[in-house]
């Protein structure tokens, strides 16, 4: 049963959370461990970026150089946006790998009902470059067009358009909701289309093949893939909404407001990190495995043989 | 039967867990990661990594997928052939001294049958064995079946016995193999008679 119905979506969600809760200890340990490793990698990336800059420019010049970005202000919004876009890529990559490695654990659960916390490091190590590549592809496909459109708008209308688009001021109060709406639709569809990327990489496909496979599966089984993805986003919205309501009901400046936020936000954050994220990866992996089953005729021709023999070094001697 | 001649593939299969997965289990039947994990005593993650490696090189394929009541999605993996043999010369090339050491150990172990090959003749014995096994693999890898459909319908035990009989028959028909086998047997006979004379003199 590859296509979705409301019941299928409910089952997908139920099974995902059931497995995530069943393996919660492994996931807690794995997430803490793998994100510490990702953090350490980030420090290494930062050192690789900043130490040469420091040596080339000197500390004071480097500080001035970074300050010059702030001075550019909105007048050169596009330049800053491009800078952030390209600069952010190496820094976010270790976190993509860490998240991708969780899909490896999920694969173990979906396929054999069991995993171990240390398993995540095996996936982290074995699939590092594929997952990093997948993360970069995901980042470029989801965020790339947003930046391209921004540049196009800047080229046509000037830098001021970015202020109108991203900052709700003046006439932007009319423009922003449309852009925000389009942005949300773009995010849901583009990220949804790439939802099968990490499961496909974990399944042994190259980054290019996994990307193609993810898009193809989304087209062929749009209801199942996007349905599960939207269901998860809605779940996230439902969980976050009380916090937004609380912000308006009890302004954070008041003590009660901060306490109310903390009481709800901290357990919710923990739940999302250690149950929600694993459940998402389990759900997507499961959907991938169901959809990719019997995709191709993989059976080779039967060959001559006999049963019950091992690798014969000595032939029939 | 498939003769594995790719050096990298041979190296890959020299890993004991992978060898066990393929040669002890997946040549016989399709199994899931969970089942393999249970029979080998390794954790599912390790098995999954090995399966993926084996899939990449084409030794293993996904036969079918089944969903269970609990919600897991089991994939059944199977070896692409029912029997494999390592190409002897490629194995020597791939594993270097390891394969020769193994052959030497086999020859030395013949002493339990009263065939004590002297150290000076071990190399000669290794050469004779290598040539004979190489030829045997070459002949055994030929497809002798003329009616594939009927063959597929045979029970696996009958299929195995029939296959063995026909491979032996094909070997006996090959003059080059017969010559190599005779040389090897002559070598063994000589070694055994030398041992008997030595034992009588003592």
Interface residues (C-beta under 8 A of the other chain):
Chain A: X11 X15 X18 X19 X104 X105 X107 X108 X109 X110 X111 X112 X113 X114 X115 X116 X119 X122 X126 X203 X204 X286 X289 X290 X293 X294 X298 X299 X300 X302 X303 X304 X305 X306 X307 X308 X309 X310 X311 X312 X313 X314 X315 X316 X317
Chain B: X1 X2 X4 X13 X19 X22 X23 X24 X27 X28 X32 X33 X34 X37 X43 X44 X45 X46 X47 X48 X49 X52 X55 X56 X61 X62 X63 X64 X65 X67 X70 X71 X72 X73 X74 X75 X80 X81 X82 X83 X84 X85 X86 X88 X91 X102 X106 X129 X133 X136 X137 X140 X143 X144 X145 X148 X151 X152 X156 X157 X159 X160 X161 X163 X164 X167 X168 X171
